[in-house]
Amino acid sequence: MKLRSASMTVVLALGITVVVVIACAAASYIYSVHHFQSLLETARNTALAEGDLIRVALEHEMIENDRTLIASMIESFGKQARVEQLILLDRNGVERYSSKPGTVGNSLRIDSPTCQVCHRDPPDRRVTSRVIETRGGEILRTVVPIRNREECHRCHDPQQKINGILILDYNAGEVRAAMTRDLRWMVAGAGALTFVIVGTILLLIRFSVLRRLNRFETTARLISQGDLERRVPAEGSDTLAWLGREFNAMADSVAGLVGEVRTQRERLETVINSIDDGIVVLDATRRIIAANDAFLQRTGSNRDQVLGCCCLEVGPGPCNVADCPTLACLQSGAHQVRMCERKTGNGTPAWEEIHASPILDASGRLTQVVEVWRDISERRAAEANLAESHRLASLGVLASGFSHELNTPLATVLVCIEGILRETPAGENGDATIDPAKIRDSATIAREQILRCRGITQHFLRLSRGQRSSGDIVELDVAIAAVQGLIDPTASAHSVNIEVRPFPSALRVRADEAELQNLLVNLILNAIQASKPGSTVVVEATGGDTVCMRISDEGCGIPPEYRKKIFEPFFSLRFGGTGLGLFLSLNAVRSWGGDIRVESTPGIGSTFEVVLPALQTALQQEAKQ
C-alpha cells in the first residue's frame, strides 16, 4: 500500500510539475516579449526626449553660428553611457558632425541597408525610432529632423523644409541584457514559486486525498477477505465523504447479497445432502468439483480427500463401468445412463444406475458433468420377483393346454395298448390268431406318443425354469406349431378361432426358443382375451432382411392415449392382469435386436408386429461386432 501511495504521489508530482513548468514557461515567454517591448518603448521615448533636447540645443547654437560649440556639444552627448553614436547630417545626407572621430564627411545613402529599414515603408508608416541590426550588434536609431524655421532663413533657403537630420543611436543590446537579467530573476522566482506550489499541492493531496483513498483500499481488501462488517469513515461533506457513504451503502448491499447467497447455498447443500442418491460434479478433466454426503458414503472418503481429485483416484472407486458415462457425455455432449455393480462396506453387492448429464456455459460449451448415482438393488430384486410371478402366472394359464396336449397322446397310447391286449391270446390254449403287424403298429404309435409326451414335458419344464434352449437358431414354423398346440385349448374355451397362415420355408432367427415361444404365447393369449366369441386371431409371418410376425385380432382395440403405456410395467387394461407381459416381451425382443410395433383401432381390433433380424442379417451384425 505504501509503495502504491508513493508511486501515485510521484506521478501526481511529475504531472503537476510538468503543468506548472509549461504554464510558467509560456508566461515567461509572453512576459519577456512584453517586457522587451516595454523596455524598448522606454528607451525609444528616452531617445526621442534626448534627441529633441539635443536638437533644441543645436538649433540654438546654429542660430548663434558657433560651430565649435556645436562640435563639442555633439561630442559631449555622444559620450553618454548608452549612446553609441550621435550624427548631424545636412539635408543631402553628408555627416557634418559626429561623435565618432573620422566619420565626418561621409555620406549616408538612402538605398543603404540601415536607411532602407525605414525608407522601404511608405512615409505615413515610418516611425522616428527603430531597432536596426548592424555589424556591431543591435542599435536603437532615433531620427530627429531639424526643421527650417524662420530664424534659420538668414542662412538657409526658405524654400527648404529641413535643414538637416540628427541621428541618435542607442545600444539596444543593453536593453536586451536588462530584459534577460529581469527574465532570469523572474524564472528563478517562478521556479521557487513552482516548487512551493507543487509541494503544497502534494501535501494537500497526500493528507486530504491519498490518505482517505488508502482507507477505501484497506476496507475493500478486508471486505474481499471476508470482513463484511468493515466500513469506510465517511465524516464530512466533501466529494470523498459522499463517495465513502456510497461505498458503505454498496458494501451493505453486497453483505446482504452475500448473506443471502450463503443462506441459499447452505439450504441447497442441506437439500442435496438429504438426497439418498449420490451426486457428484466433475470438470472436463473428470476432477471432482462438488459431491454430496451420499456419494462420499459410497466412496468411503471425506469431502477434503475427494475434492480436486480425479474420479479415477478416489480409490477404491465405486464405479467399475468400463464405458465411463462421464467420458461418453464429454465426448458426445448428450445424457448418458449406465449401470454397475459395486461392493458395499460389508461386502454385499449393490447395483447402481448412473446418470451423467452435461452442464453448459452461457456460450453453449460443455464445461462440467453432473453424475447421479441411484441404488437400484431393491428395484432389480422387485423386478426379478415380479418377472418370476408373471412367469408362474403364464405357466398357470398354460397348465390347461399342457394337460389337454398331454392327455391326447396318452389316450392314443391307451388305445394302442388295449389293442395289443386284444391281439394277445387270453390263455395258453387260446384259439386266437396273433397278428404281429397290428401289434407292431400299435407299439410304434404308442412309442411316438410317449416321445411326444416327453417333449411336451421338457418344453414345459424349460418354460417353468426360464431356461434358454440349447440352440440359438430358431425355425419359426416349428416354434409357432409348438405354440399353437399350447394355445388351442384356451382358444377353444373362449370360442376363438386361431388361423396360422403358412410361414415361408426356412424362416429362421437368432433368439432363445423358450423365450420366443413364451412371447408368442403372451401375444396370442392377449389377442384371445381381447376377442369376442366367434372371432378369429390371425398369425402370419413375412421374411427378408427382417422377419415380421403379426398377431391380429378383431377385439375391442386400444385407445390412442394408452398405446405408449401398454409396454410400461404394471400397466394393464385387463382386470386381474399383472401388466408385465408386454413389458417383458418388449425387453426380450430388444435384447435380440428387434422391436414390437402396435397398430390398433378402437372397436375394430389390434395388430402386434414382432420385428426381428433375419438369421443372415443377425450373423452379419455379430461379425461386425
Secondary structure, 3 states (H helix, E strand, C coil): CHHHHHHHHHHHHHHHHHHHHHHHHHHHHHHHHHHHHHHHHHHHHHHHHHHHHHHHHHHHHHHHCCHHHHHHHHHHHHCCCCEEEEEEEECCCEEEEECCCCCCCCECCCCCHHHHHHHCCCHHHCCCEEEEEECCEEEEEEEEEEECCHHHCCCCCCCCCEEEEEEEEEEHHHHHHHHHHHHHHHHHHHHHHHHHHHHHHHHHHHHHHHHHHHHHHHHHHHHHCCCCCCCCCCCCCCHHHHHHHHHHHHHHHHHHHHHHHHHHHHHHHHHHHCCCCEEEEEECCCEEEEECHHHHHHHCCCHHHHCCCEHHHCCCCCCCCCCCHHHHHHHHCCCEEEEEEEECCCCCEEEEEEEEEEEECCCCCEEEEEEEEEECHHHHHHHHHHHHHHHHHHHHHHHHHHHHHHHHHHHHHHHHHHHHHHHCCCCCCCCCCCCHHHHHHHHHHHHHHHHHHHHHHHHHHHHHHCCCCCCCEEEHHHHHHHHHHHHHHHHHHCCCEEEECCCCCCCEEECCHHHHHHHHHHHHHHHHHHCCCCCEEEEEEECCCEEEEEEECCCCCCCHHHCCCCCCCCCCCCCCCCCCHHHHHHHHHHHCCCEEEEEEECCCEEEEEEEEEEHHHHHHHHHHC
